[in-house]
Amino acid sequence: RIDLGGIGKGYAVDLMAELLEEWDLDRALVHGGFSSVLVLEAPADHDGWPLTLSDPGDPSRVLARISVRQAALGASGLRKGDHIVDPRSGQPARGRRAAWVAVPRPEVARLEARTNEGPRLAAAAVADALTTAFMLLSWEEIDALCEQGPGLEAWILAEPAEARQGEASLLHFGGSGPGSPPATRKR
């Protein structure tokens, strides 16, 4: 059984952002629930929309503060139980509590979406798909994908080692290099 709910929700967020742009509303945040967000231009006097990544097990624990513009942010996690299953093994995802992915909206694609009936933008759908994949892929695979995707960033909340009890650690991938991060970490 395949549930495209998350990806479908991301795509609906993409379509809403395109509609807002058609109406010449270019400063907006489209929120499709806590797992699917797409931002256009930031409010006046801001470098981006301020967003937080919080521990799904303790939402009062802020893991990172980011500032985002012209990007989609997707999230996946195990708060709802073992619903993410690795198709390679048939086993539930293990070793991490949550994943967040920021995907930039390419400028060329945005301009073409306004003038063509071609493929629609899908940054939020892609972000939603990648967050689920990043719950399953190895650290090396995540790092390689972030290196290959300009502006692609990921934050993974890794479970503490079984031998050590303690807080899970947040790992950050991608987002380095000139002009790449549509999302930047703030302390």
N, C-alpha and C positions, 0 to 999 in steps of 0.2 A: 504494500500500500504506500502511495506517495501522497504527501500533503503539501501542496504548493501555497499554503496560506501565507507564510512569511514573505515569499517571493512575490506573490500576488498583491500583498499589502504594500510592499515596496514599489511595485509597478503602479499601483493606484496613487501613491504619493508622488511618483514621477509625473503622472498625468495631471495631477492637481497643480503641480509647480508649473508645468507647461501652460496650463490654462491661465494661471495668474500672470505669467509673462505675456500671453496674448492680450490680456487686459491691461498691459503696461504697469503691472504691479510688480516691481522688481526687488522690493525689500520685504522679504517674507520668510517665515519658518513654517514648513508644513510638517505637522506632527501626526503620524499614523499610529500612535501608541508608543510605548517606551522603546520598542525595538526598531522603529522605522522613522527617521527624521531626514528631511531634506531642507537645506537652507539656500536661499538666493542671496542677494546682497545684504549686507549687515545694516542694522539701524544707523541713522546718522550719528556721527561721533563715536562709532565703534569700529574696531578692525575686524570683527566677526561676531557671530552669535555665541554668547557664553553658554557652554554645555558642561555637564559634569558626568563622569563615569563613576557609578556607585556600586559598592559590593552588593550583589543580589541577595546575599544572606543577611546583610545588615545595611539597608539603604541609607542610614545616617552616616555611614563610613564612606566619605568621598575619596576615591582612588586617584582621580586626575581631573583637572579642569582644563578644558580646551576651548579655543576660539575658532569658529568655523564659518566660512563663507563659500558660496558656490560649490557645495559638496553635499553628499549624502552620508549619513551615519546609521549603520545597522548594528543590531545587538542580538546575540544568542546566548543562552545559558541553560543551566540545569535546575533552575528554581522550581520548575514544574515537574521535575523528576527525570527519569531516564527516557525521554522522548527523542533524543538524537542518537541514532543507531549507525554505527560504522558499517557501510555495505560490504566492505572487504571481509569483515569477520562476523557480522551479525550481532556484535556486542555493543552495549551502550557506550557512549563517550565517557572517557575517564581521564583524569590528570589535570583537568581544568574546570573551573566553575562558570566562566563566561568569556565571551569574545566580543570585541567591538571592532568595526572596520569603518574607515572614512574613505570614500571614493570621490574624487573630484569630478565636477561636471565640466567636460571639455568645452572651451569657448567655441571652437569651430562647430561642434555638434549642436550647441545651443542656437547658433545663428542659422544653421541648416534646418533645425526643427521648426523654426518660424516660417520658413519659405518653402519647404518641401513636404510632400506627403510620404516621405521615405520613413525609414526606421525611427521610432521615437527614442528619446533619451531614456536611459534605464539605470542611472547611477544608483538610485535607492534599491531597485530590484537586484542589481549586482552586489551592492553592499549586504543586503539581506542574505543572498546566496553564499557570499564569502564568509560571513560570520558563522554559518553552520559548518561550512567546510573547515574553517580554522579551528573549530571545536574538535576536529578529527585528525587534521594533518600534523606532521612532525614539525618541530621548530625549524628545521632546515627547509622544509617545503614552504612554510609560511614566510620565512625570510627571503627565499628565492622569489616568490610571487610578489612580495612588496618591493624587492629590488627591480623587478621587471616592469612593474606598473608605476608610471610617473605619478607621484603624489599620493599613491596608495599607502595608507597607514593602518596598523592593527595594534590593538591592545588586548593581551590575553591574561586573564586572571587565573594563574596556575595554582593548583592545589599544593599545600605544603607537602613535603616528602612524608610518606607514611610513618617513617621512624621518628620524625620530628613533628610535634604538635605545635601549631602556631597559626599566624595569619597567612593567608594566601598572598603570593606576590604578583604584582602587575608587571608584565613584560611588554615592551614597546618595540614594534618593528616598522621599518620604513620611515618616510618623512624627512630624510636627510638630503641635503643638497640644495643648491641655490634655486629659490623660487618653487620648490616642490610642495611644501606642506600647505594644503588648504586648511588643515587643522594643525594647530601648534599647541604643544603642552605648556601649561602655565602651572607654576608651583603655588 
